[in-house]
Every structure is written in C-alpha cells, then in structure tokens.
Amino acid sequence: MRDLSTFKGCPAPQPVRLEGRFVVVEPYDRATHLKTLWEGLGGHEVNSLLTYFTQPDFAGIDDFDAWLTAVQKSGWITEVFLDRATGTVVGMANYMRPDPANGVVEVGGVAHGPAMSRSPLATEAHYLLARHVFDDLGYRRYEWKCHNENVPSKVTAKRYGFSFEGVFRQHMLSKGKNRDTAWFSMIDREWPLNRAAFEAWLDPQNFDEVGRQKRRLEDLRAELAAAQT
C-alpha cells in the first residue's frame, strides 16, 4: 500500500509524445493535425463516430476546429494517435480535469478512427497514456467516463482494466438531452497488474502471422491476477 503521509501532489499533465511499437501518441498541433485528424476520424462522417460526445454535431471542419480550440482552452490536453507504420493520424484522446493535488486525472474525448478497428493501435495508445500517468507522473487515480448508453465505450473501459464504479444520473446535458454518465477508474495499486497484462498482450509473440491476437487482454490479466494469489 502506498504511503501517503508525505504525498505532496503530482505534476500537472502536459502535452507529451509517447512512442510504442504500433502507435505514436503526440500533442495535437492545429497547423499539423487539424485536417489529418478530421479525415482520420471520417471527415463528414465524424458525427456518427462522436454520437455520444456532448457537443452539437459538426457542420464541417470549421466547427471541429472551434470545438478543439475551446476544449483546449478549458484545460484539456489533446493527444493524437498516429499509425507508426504509415504516419497517418488515426484517433485522439484527451487528458481532462486534472487534479494534481490529489493525483487524479481523466482520459476522455476518446475517438478511434476506422483505421484503428481490429488492430493493436488503440490498446497500445491507451497503454502508453496510462503508463505515463502512473509511472511518469505518479498519479493515484485514472478515470474513464462515458455516456451510459455508450456500450462500446463501457466494454472498452473494462477490457483495459478500468473498474466500473456506478452511474451518475442526469450528470450533464448532451445534445439537448439528459445524460447519465458511467464512471470507471483505475488506481495506482491496480496499475502493476494492468501494465503487465498490457505488455503481455502487446508482445509480438501474442500475434499470429497475419496480426491477429492469440490471447485476449482480459484473459491475460485474469491469469496474472490468479498467479499472484
């Protein structure tokens, strides 16, 4: 158990570049990434991908630009995901609502473009983001929240090792309607097991000759947990 008697908080998250075997995570730069991120998320089809985001649908790239500018001014740190093999922008996520005094931060505004589907890119990107939070910055708690109707997001959170904590009813407004928000978290004492599972899943030996996983992340984590008992 971590000794918190002398805990004095954690550094505030800053834009960061993180490199993996499949993906590069780098800070969003408007001049470099606006057009490629818009296209990587589907261009004019982006609204179907962002169904559960709270902002109104985008009429085009200018609306998307205005939204990104606004959320960054509010304190979000936008990170984009690049396919390392091609250099193509394929998705994004944000460090949100940092509470450095208590060592708490959320990952949100997550959008995985079509090129991330059925690939290791998303899993490695979120491994890199979580590793930075826990190992580099020393945070105690890492949060994932989503619209309670967003079943794929809830499934993904659990797959990555976040624990479901409950539903905040009428937590906010989303596109002119009430939104119930599902809350998930990962805490520092859980991270070593989650990290080991991520790394075992990402190991080249876990993929066949056409890039398909041999063992599921959830199964690897369960086996590692059983071995510790």
N, C-alpha and C positions, 0 to 999 in steps of 0.2 A: 504494500500500500504506500502510495506517495506521501511523504512528509510535507504537509502544507504549512507548518508552523512558521516558516520563513519565506513563504511564497510572496513575491512582490509583483506579480503580474507577468505578462508576456509581451514581446514586441508586437506592435500593430502589424497586421499583414500588409505587405507592399507588393506591387507588381513583380512577378518573378518568372524566370524562364526555367523550365524543368524538362529534361530530356529522358526519354525511355527508348526501348528497342523499336517500338512501333509508332510512337507518337511524340510530338514535341508540344509542350504547353508554353505559350508565350503571352506577354501582356498585349492586350488589344491596343492597336495604334490606328487611329481613324484613317490616316493617309494610306497606310499599308493594307489594312484589313477590311475596311467597310464594304467595298464591293465584293471581295472574295468571300467574306463571311455571309453576306446576303445571298450570294449564289450557292455557297456551300450548304446553307440551310434550306435551299429550294427556291430562292428568288420569290416570285409572286405566289408560290405555294407555301411560303413560310407560315402563313396564318394557320394552316391545318396542323403544322408541326407544333405551333405555340398555342394550341387551343386552350390550355389551362393556365397560361400566363394571365396576369390581371389586367394588362393594358388593352385598350381597344385594338381591333385588327389594324394592321398597317395597310395603307393605300399604296405604298411603294417604298422604295429605298430611302426617300427623304424622311418618312415617318419613322422608319427603323433607325436612321441616323439620329433623329431627335430623341428617340427613346433611349438609345445607348448613351448619348450625351447626358441626358437627365439622370439616369441611374448612376452614372459615374460621379456626377456632381453630388449625388446623395450619399456617396461613400462606398458604392460597390466597386470592387476591383475585378474588371472583366478580363478573363483569360481565354484565349482562343486555342483550339486544338488543330494541329497540323499533322497530316499523314506524313510520317518521316520518309517513306519511300518515294512520295511524289511531291512533297512540299505543299500540297493542297490543303486549304482551310476546310475542316470538316465539322466543326462544332464549337461550342463555347460553354463556359460556366463562370460563376462569379463567387468570390469571397464576399459575404454580406454580413451586415450587422455585427461587426467585430466588437467584442467586449474584452479588451486586453487585460483590464484589471482583474477579471475573473477567469481569463484564459478560455474564452468561448467564442466560436465563430461558426457561421453557417455557410454551406455551399448551396447556391441557388441560381435561378435564372439559367438552368441547365437546358441545353438544346443540342441534341445529337443529330447531325445531318444524315441524309440517306447513305452516304459513303461509310458511316460508322456501323451500319447494321450488319450483324453477323460477322463481326471482326473483333480482334482483341483491342482495338483502339480505345473504346470507351472505358473498358476495365482498366487499362493501363493509365489512361488520363486521370481517372479518379483515384487510383493507387498513388500516383505522383502528387496529386493535390492533397490527399490525406497525409501522406508521408511528410510533406513539407509542413503541414500544420502541427503534427505531433513531434516529429523528430527534429526539425529545424527550429520551429518557433516554441515548442514546449507547451502547446495548448492542452487543456484538461478535457474539453468537450467540443465535439464537431457535430453540427446539426444539419439535418436534411428535412425540408418541409415541402409539402405539395398539396394541391387541391385534392380533397378526399375522394373525388371521382376519378382521379388520375391513376388508374390501376397499374399501368406500366411503370410509372414512377415509383409507386409503392413496392412493386415487385423488385425493381432495380435496387432500391434502398436496402431491402432485406438481403438481396444477393450480395451486395457489397459489405455486409456486416453491420449495418445500422440496426438498432433495436427500435421497434415501434413503441411509442410512449402514450399515444392516445390521439383524440380528435378535439380540436378547439372549434366549437360550434360558432357559426357566424363570426368567424375570426376577422374577415375583411370583406370588402366588396370586390367582385371580379366581373368585369364586363356588364356592370349594372345589376348584378345578382349577388345574393349572399354566397359566400364561400366558406365551407367548413374545411379546415386545414389539418391534415395528418402530420404529426410530429414524429421524427425519428432522431436518434442520436447515436454517436459512437464516443466512448470515453477513453481516457488515456490508458487505463488498466486493461482495456479490451484490445488496444491497438497492436501489441506484440503478436497476438494470435492472428488478428486480421492481416497484419503485414506478412506474416509467414504464409498464410493462405494465398494472398495475392501473389507473392513471389513464387510459390509452388505452381500456381495456375499459369503464370506468365513464363515459366521455364520453357525453353524450346522443346524439351522432351515431352511436354504436355500437349503438343500439337502433332497431328499426322502430316503426311507428305503434301496434303492439299490445304493445310492450315486449320483443320477442324480440331476442337478441343477433344482430349481423351477423357479428362475428368472434370467434373463441374466444380466451380469455386465453392459452392455450398458444401459439397461432399468433402472436399479437401479440408475446409475449415472444421467440419464436424470430426473428421478423423484426427486432426491435430489436437482438438479440444479433448477428445477421448484419450489420446496418448498422454495428456497432462494430468489426468485424474488417477 
